Amino acid sequence: MMCSLWRGTLLTLTSSLNRRVFQCCRQLGRSYNIASCMPEAVAFQGVSDHSGLYKFSVNESDRFWGAVARQRLSWISPFHTVQNCDFSQGKIKWFEGGKLNVSVNCLDRHVQTCPERVALIWERDEPGTEVKITYRQLLELTCRLGNLLKRQGVRRGDCVTIYMPPCPLAMASMLACARIGAAHNVVFAGFSSEALADRIRDAQSSTVITVNQGVRGGKVVDLKRTVDQAVQNCPTVQQVLVAMRTENTVPMTDRDVPLEEEMMKEDVVCEPVAMDSEDVLFLLYTSGSTGKPKGLVHTQAGYLLYTSLTHRYVFNYHDGDVFGCVADIGWITGHSYIVYGPLCNGGTTVLFESTPVYPNPGRYWEMVERLGINQFYGAPTAIRLLLKYGDEWVQNYNRSSLKTLGSVGEPINTEAWEWYHRVVGDGRCPVVDTWWQTETGGICIAPRPADPEAEIVPGMAMHPFYGIKPALLDTEVVTGDGVVLQSAQFPAFLRLRLALCYNQYCPLNCATPLLGFFFTGDGAHRSKEGYYQIIGRLDDVINVSGHRLGTAELEDVVVCTIIIMFGLGVYVFVVLKKAVMVEEDVLAQQLREMVSRSIAKYACPDFIQVVRCLPKTRSGKIMRRVLRKVVERNTDELGDLSTLDDPDSVHEVIRGHRRLR
Ligand code: 6R9
């Protein structure tokens, strides 16, 4: 098995496309000292810069993670072994012997030092009605809820399903579970009752927490009604705790518990349970962009440590900053970078309930101005949407508080990257494109940390984080596609039997397993400088006349289009910018010329279909497998669509395809 630089066409293409390098540096000219940045580094002799620290973190992994875990987490009792992993058995254990409580790390220790610091800003759907909650208040909410859960019979080791929009009580529910030793299973509050029922049954929850109604983009959504339908088919459910997001009453049954009313009867002190490092913290389902959603497990110490470390260093987060991650708490990005990472660091975190275009496309930037957000973390799908509306929506607002801009979820094409950098960040904020997965718990590849002067290439995720060892499977070993493998040897990697499945899955066509690495499903290049660029899901890497092309590669040229395999050709779906009015055959001609000029003739699209929108998951990822089935005319086998956002998008694509052919 060889893991080496991916040679060939794709590498050359990347170089020509992305050679414009931005020096995104706020501190040029300042001398840089790694120990002032990361205190633990003092103990690592000979380490003087980020690249030295990175090498140390992978070569001396025990010393690195041991020191960081002792320094950054509060332990009830210390761990005796940093890591104990046997990949042939799927065993991954970190910080064995250690006992801690995640909610104490996220709340109590900050209440001791700065009780009145704002822990979270709830950016409600209605602009200008934000609610600020201090660490002291969040701890009180968490304790009351923890006591209520105990009164309802929830015990250590149980799993509570949370079906709520982003709101303080959702966050407090997660932390309350952590406090009493229960696991949580947050289900995105946009999922259907069947999808919710699947996840409740899988987690065998006896308790579900929800709200009467959600409010998003000015619309009221009957969440409690969805829960009522779901629990009809979930025999394990004993009670549903119902919080009130709106003033409208909803039908309540004997099983339903009015959450605010009952929690106010509880004490504001709730003894934290001493949890083992490897006890389950939560269960979470992946977004399902590529197949049936998988429920994954993360545990206590390693996950918490890794999310807090990445939050601190990838975004250069400092005390007093306001961190604005606009994901939903129902996804891993929300778990790691709205809840656990920022709170573990004593940060101020924003909980965004609305949409990027409500009440207008200036929403994000109006919020940045009003809340003074310093780090903004969003998804390319939203950035691409907003750039279509033009620069004024951004420029109308003061964004001088912004220091770092983050991107996650999909490859960010060069046009979107540059717009984000030039217009949103006024050309002065580093754009950190962060690659990671639900499986990895936290960010694995990102441009920072690095010396502040280090270059950032648009659309490149750049460098592995401390302790992270990505590898590219050499094309000579696996014929056809290039694959990112990821070493499983870092504290936040997913746990339990699943690790074993992943491990067995990893070798693909290879005869012997590559122990300790898992198959990420993404393709990437590594440039000669060692920079990583994610080129898309492996199933999006297409073969055209014997040449391999990543869809991200082509999409970079043909902005806002999706390309998938059709026999040996290329089929392009185009979403036009709002302002563009163009005849389809003129458009087709222009696209072909662009691709031919920027890549090669063989990559020219054979079919072009203009669509209003693309089928996406609720977390904004394009469901390429669905597009592929449409083009292959296998519409009877579209697969699991439970995470699809707008079912009409699929029907429209099918109708358009029929017309075209
Ligand atoms: C965090 C999250 C994981 C998949 C991942 C990849 C895609 C995420 C990306 C990216 C290119 C990035 N992905 N970040 N692709 N560049 N910066 O999104 O987790 O929902 O599990 O999805 O998302 O394909 O494998 P999850």
Residues whose N, C-alpha, C, O or C-beta is under 5 A from the ligand:
A	BS01	6R9	T286 S287 S407 V408 G409 E410 P411 D433 T434 W435 W436 Q437 T438 E439 T520 D522 I534 R537
